[in-house]
Structure formats: C-alpha cells, structure tokens
Amino acid sequence: MGITPSKAALDVGIVTTNAEAMRAFYVEALGFLPTQVSTYPGVGTIERLEFGESILRLLAVEVAPVQSSPDGLRDATGLRFLTLNVTDVAAAHDACQAAGVHVVGPPSALGPTTMGVRAQDPDGNWLEFVQEVPTSA
C-alpha cells in the first residue's frame, strides 16, 4: 500500500554543535532561506531553512552528541549525504569554495545528462550538488 506524501519534497534535520558556522554556510554561502526558529528546553534550538520545497532543520543541541564518521560516503551506514538539485552546479562549487569548506574537485559528469560536485558542510556532512544538462541530439 505505501504512504502518500503531503508535499513534493523531503525535509531533513542535521544535529550540530556548530550552529553559527552551519547557519552561515547554508544561509549566506548557499542561499537557503531562514523561516523559523524554535527553542525546546532541554533539547536545543531548531532553525528551519528552506531550499525550494524542502526544509533543512538545523538542531543546535544543548548537550553534544557522539560524532558520526565524517571520513567519507562509504565509511558508515545511515544517512551519509544530501543531494541538492541545482540549476548551476558551477555556482554551487564556487559558493562552497568561497565558504572555505572541503570540496572534492571541480564539477564533473556523473552520467550522460548529469553534472555534479561533492562538498562537506562545516560539520563534515556530505552534500552532492547535481545539475541536469541537456543532451546533444
């Protein structure tokens, strides 16, 4: 049977102890739109950032959790990366470089109709920026 989505996007939460740097990266470098901040006593503060129809929730926790492995996409199970579909992968690459985060090379072909680039946010979470490119007939 499955489930039926109520919107055409997936929302994601990132737990951080580095809220200022994470906010600066996502809002100032990448252009995510801040929409709401909520404080939960004993837990922390969640800031909601819009990216298209998706919401990224940055949870700045009061007590630091155990860190996950930041070494690479295949070094641990679980959620390992976010794919952001963009109109200009070169601009995403340049924004990440200007923000001083780790970027894995220049944009490159991921397939016959897709260009992409990988980078890590200030906490080491992996991002994959993907752009569909027209094929030549």
C-alpha positions as CSV (number, residue, x, y, z in Angstrom):
1,M,0.0,0.0,0.0
2,G,2.7,2.5,0.9
3,I,2.3,6.1,2.1
4,T,1.3,9.2,0.3
5,P,3.4,12.4,0.6
6,S,1.7,15.6,1.5
7,K,4.3,17.7,-0.4
8,A,6.8,17.2,-3.2
9,A,9.9,17.4,-1.0
10,L,11.8,15.7,1.8
11,D,12.7,17.5,4.9
12,V,16.0,16.7,6.7
13,G,17.4,17.5,10.1
14,I,21.0,18.0,11.0
15,V,22.2,17.8,14.6
16,T,25.0,20.3,15.3
17,T,27.1,21.8,18.0
18,N,28.4,24.3,15.5
19,A,25.3,26.3,14.8
20,E,26.8,29.6,13.8
21,A,29.1,28.1,11.1
22,M,26.4,25.8,9.8
23,R,23.9,28.6,9.5
24,A,26.5,30.9,7.8
25,F,27.2,28.1,5.3
26,Y,23.7,27.2,4.4
27,V,22.2,30.7,4.5
28,E,25.0,33.0,3.5
29,A,27.0,30.8,1.2
30,L,24.3,28.6,-0.4
31,G,21.3,30.9,-0.1
32,F,18.9,28.8,1.9
33,L,16.0,30.9,3.3
34,P,15.6,31.0,7.1
35,T,12.0,30.7,8.0
36,Q,11.5,29.9,11.7
37,V,13.5,29.3,14.9
38,S,12.0,27.2,17.8
39,T,13.6,26.5,21.2
40,Y,12.9,23.3,23.0
41,P,14.2,23.4,26.7
42,G,16.4,20.5,27.5
43,V,16.9,19.7,23.8
44,G,18.1,22.8,21.9
45,T,17.1,25.2,19.1
46,I,15.9,24.2,15.7
47,E,16.2,26.7,12.8
48,R,14.2,25.9,9.7
49,L,15.8,26.8,6.4
50,E,14.0,26.5,3.0
51,F,15.6,25.1,-0.1
52,G,12.9,25.0,-2.8
53,E,10.1,23.0,-1.4
54,S,12.4,21.2,1.1
55,I,13.2,22.2,4.7
56,L,16.6,21.8,6.3
57,R,16.3,21.8,10.1
58,L,19.5,22.7,12.0
59,L,19.2,21.4,15.5
60,A,21.7,23.1,17.8
61,V,21.7,20.7,20.8
62,E,22.3,21.7,24.4
63,V,24.4,18.6,25.1
64,A,27.0,17.5,22.5
65,P,26.1,14.0,21.0
66,V,28.6,11.3,19.8
67,Q,30.0,12.3,16.4
68,S,29.4,10.1,13.4
69,S,32.2,9.2,11.0
70,P,33.0,12.2,8.7
71,D,35.6,10.3,6.6
72,G,33.5,9.6,3.5
73,L,30.3,8.4,1.9
74,R,31.0,4.7,2.3
75,D,32.6,4.7,5.8
76,A,29.4,4.2,7.8
77,T,25.8,3.2,7.3
78,G,22.9,5.5,7.7
79,L,22.2,8.9,6.1
80,R,25.5,9.8,4.5
81,F,24.8,12.7,2.1
82,L,22.2,15.1,0.8
83,T,21.6,15.6,-2.9
84,L,20.7,19.1,-3.8
85,N,19.3,19.6,-7.4
86,V,20.5,23.0,-8.6
87,T,20.4,25.0,-11.8
88,D,24.1,25.8,-11.8
89,V,26.5,23.3,-10.3
90,A,29.5,25.5,-11.0
91,A,27.9,28.2,-8.9
92,A,27.4,25.7,-6.1
93,H,31.1,24.6,-6.4
94,D,32.2,28.3,-6.3
95,A,30.0,29.1,-3.2
96,C,31.4,26.1,-1.3
97,Q,35.0,27.1,-2.1
98,A,34.3,30.7,-1.1
99,A,32.9,29.4,2.2
100,G,36.1,27.5,2.8
101,V,34.5,24.1,3.1
102,H,36.1,20.9,1.7
103,V,35.2,20.5,-2.0
104,V,36.0,17.3,-3.9
105,G,37.3,18.6,-7.3
106,P,35.6,20.6,-9.9
107,P,32.1,19.8,-11.3
108,S,32.3,16.6,-13.4
109,A,30.0,14.3,-15.4
110,L,28.0,11.9,-13.2
111,G,26.3,10.4,-16.3
112,P,25.4,11.4,-19.8
113,T,22.9,14.1,-18.6
114,T,24.1,15.0,-15.2
115,M,27.0,17.1,-13.8
116,G,27.8,17.1,-10.1
117,V,30.2,18.2,-7.4
118,R,30.6,16.9,-3.8
119,A,31.4,19.0,-0.7
120,Q,31.2,18.9,3.1
121,D,29.4,21.4,5.2
122,P,31.3,22.9,8.3
123,D,30.3,19.8,10.4
124,G,31.6,17.4,7.8
125,N,28.2,16.3,6.4
126,W,28.4,15.4,2.7
127,L,26.5,17.3,0.1
128,E,26.1,16.3,-3.6
129,F,25.1,19.2,-5.9
130,V,23.6,17.9,-9.1
131,Q,22.6,19.6,-12.3
132,E,20.8,18.1,-15.3
133,V,22.4,19.1,-18.6
134,P,20.8,18.9,-22.0
135,T,21.9,16.2,-24.3
136,S,23.0,17.0,-27.8
137,A,20.9,15.4,-30.5
